[in-house]
Amino acid sequence: MKASVGRIVHYVLMDRYGYEQHRPAIVVRNWSDEGNPNEDMVQLQVITDGTNDGTQYASGLYWATSVHQDEDMKRVGTWHWPERE
């Protein structure tokens, strides 16, 4: 499934307070739309839990650029589709 502009995905935080926490993010650009072979790479606006996630995320929004998809390991600094319960 393609991460088209406007879709909600999960981003894995990197800051030590929010480390490995999954936060919702809105896709604002998908590089594959521009013919880039890195079709899993997107630009995201991440919705954080403010200072609870660390000073880097204090504003409540975080601009994550050139983020790669990682459905298997869900490593920090990557995006994946929301888990289903």
PyMOL commands that set and color helices and strands:
alter all, ss='L'
color gray80, all
select helices_A, chain A and resi 31-34+50-53+55-57
alter helices_A, ss='H'
color red, helices_A
select strands_A, chain A and resi 8-12+22-30+42-47+61-67+79-80
alter strands_A, ss='S'
color yellow, strands_A
deselect
rebuild
show_as cartoon
